[in-house]
Structures are given as structure tokens and as C-alpha cells.
Amino acid sequence: MSSPVWIREPLGILADNAAGGVVIRDGRIEELIPSGGHPAARDAAVFDASAHVVLPGLINTHHHFYQTLTRATPASLDQPLFGWLTALYPVWARLTPEALDAAATVALAELLMSGCTTTTDHHYVFPPGLDQAIDIEIAAAQKLGIRVTVTRGSMNLSQRDGGLPPDSVVQDEDTILADSERLIARYNQSGPDAMVQVALAPCSPFSVTTSLMRSSAELAARHGVRLHTHLAETADEDRFCQDMYGCRPLDYLEQCGWLHDNVWLAHGVHFDAAVMTRMARAGVAVTHCPCSNQILGSGHCPVCDLEQAGVHVGLGVDGSASNNASNLMQEVRAAFLLQRGRYGVERVSHLDALRWATTGSAACIGRPELGRIAAGAPADLALFRVDELRFSGAGDPLAALVLCGAHHADRVMVGGRWVVEDGAIPGLDLSGLIRRHTAASKAL
Ligand SMILES: [Zn+2]
């Protein structure tokens, strides 16, 4: 048993009855301290949090780490999704293991420093020589100490067969399933303290065959892992499904055996009320990606309507070629602004936006123990200072994080371990990483 640490009397905290802070021991939150209270553990070391606002660690439920190499790529600018993808697929086909390691480390560092303690990644580009892509991502995450759900992405419907991606980036179904099985056996952990989980993630209706959608669902059920894919992102995708499969995206998903509570979907922009009711009944969750949707002009995810129907909604930064950033705290503000603009002040508050990035995201990845500050929960915390210029004059410290635009955590804890201290990741040479990553990007 390790000695306890009392994160004492924070300026603000997103938890009930914890104004006096929290006690951490053995990777878990042991006790919440009410205002004026003291820990039951007399020997607790004190971390003075009087300058910090404490959030549950934020959870990112959709990303493509490799895309940090192709931010603001000239050929992809001002394109809708299909044109943007067609411009970038040939560039991504040149991805190497070294470049992916740099890309994943950059994305993970950005996420951690923005207050994210658990992230997913959806890697679906497997050009020759990159068979170990998911292993590379897991190694990068383990080095930085962040919790991950890596999703083994896949594409097997290329231009030759009426799909969107070129032949050079797709794999055949047997290869995909064998590697998925290998990754689950080697890396997937269970239980509330799991640091690595594996999910299966065929890329989208326009890049994957029906057969692979079905066999992925069967494999996931056999091993008890989750399923993820892009769905209903654009009107183009709606038309593609009508033309190719004779139905709308959610009907297609149902035909593939994907309409159940082990599934979460990225985007969910183009859903009507009847579809939302079916999703809620089935327990399918949705990741809202506000920056990516706005940059690609894809539309707006109807978050309040989804929640009213009973669908869990989480947040995702999405890939860094569409969002162009991997900052989850900025994504909270973007979601707040977009959804308040759509639904008004009565239906969206800063607390809703924080909820989407915490308990909402936790529901997406099937980890209800994360995203909350409660006794017994894993000790994943993000601490922000509000003594910078942008917060000067702010009243409510929790509201200030969202309204004034916090974007840089001062301290981040994952499983009781500090992984960001004084705004930096201990042991990570940031300028060396940027040099290595920039060189890899130029080589692409
Ligand atoms: Zn995506």
C-alpha cells in the first residue's frame, strides 16, 4: 500500500461534497473531503491545490494520431470530407513506423497537456511495412503514462471495388481479423484500472465491405471488446449508403449486426428523431467532434436531441488533419459554443460541456468508472491554474475554464501518478519531439 496524498482545498472542483479536496492512494480516489474537513488517513502528504481547479481527467473518444503529420496540408484545405480524404489518402500511404511513433507521441503529449487522461485512437491506414501500427501506438502511450483504448481500424473496400480509398492503403479481411485477434490477446486488459484496452473499428461504410463489418462484430462479441466506426458524418455518406446498399447508414449498421450497446459511433451529424430513438433503445453511444465537423463543413451533431432521446454523447477531437489540433479542453469549449449556439442558454451550460468530456465519454468507451471524482474511482485528475491573463477577473472558477478558454493543464494525474507537472511532461524533450515530427511530416 502506498502512502496517501491529500489534494487539499482546491479553488474549485467538479465533484459534490469535495470542497476540501480528495485523498489519493494506490491509484484510486480513497476519500472525498467536505469543506473544512480532514482526511481519515492522518499520514496523508499534502498537495496544496489552492491555486487549482480540479476536473476528472478528460476522456477523448475519437482521434487519428497519425494525422498530426498532415495538419493544414495545402491540397486538403477548404475541402468537404470526400475531397479531403481523396487528397490525403496518397500522402498517408507513405506512412512509416518511425513517422507514426512521432505522430502518436505528439498527439498524446498534446492531449495530456490539455487535461486528457484517457484517449482512444482509430488507426485504419496500413500501408506495407506498417503492420505493427497499433503496437507502436500502445508503446508511445505506455511511455507517457496515459490510459488508452486503441481501436484496430481497417479498410478493405478500395476504389477497385467502388470504395473511396486507393488500393495501396487497404488490407484483406483475413489479415485484418488475424491482427485484430492478435492485438486483443496481447494487449487488452480488463477491470477498472486497465491502462490499455483494444476495440475493433472498421473505418466507415464507404471504405469497408459488409462482410468485414459483420465479421468484426462477431469477433468483438467473442472477445467482449467494443466496436467503433464513423457514421452519419456527411450528406455524401448518406447518398453513398443509398446507392451502394439501398438504405440509410443506421439501417446498414443494423444489417451488419452493429445495433447494440457495445458500439459507439463518431460524428452522428445526420440523424433524424426516429433514428435517435432506435439508437437509444439499442444503447449505441455517439462521439461529438465539434471542431472537425466545423472545419470540414459537415454539419452539427444534434447533441441535446440525442441526449433527450436517451443516447450517451461523449467528446472527441477527431484526427489532426481535420481538427488540426489535439486539445481536448479546447474541444470542450468548442462543443459548448456550438451546441449553445444551436440550442440556447436554457439547454446548454458549461457543466454540460464538461459532462460530455467526462461521464459522457466514459459511457462511449464502456468505462463508467472513469470521468468522475468519486471514492473508489481511478485517480485520473486534471488540475488547471486560473492565474493567467486570460482568466484575470473571473468569478466562478469552473465556468472560467470553459468560458475563458482554458487549454493547458498545470498538473495531470493518471492512476495516482503525476504525468504532467508544472505544465510539462517529465522526461519528454518537447523541442526534440517537434524536430523529429516536423522532419517526418516533411518526408511524407
Ligand atoms: Zn475520424
Boltz pocket constraint, residues with backbone or C-beta under 6 A from the ligand:
constraints:
  - pocket:
      binder: B
      contacts: [[A, 62], [A, 63], [A, 64], [A, 230], [A, 266], [A, 318], [A, 319]]
      max_distance: 6.0
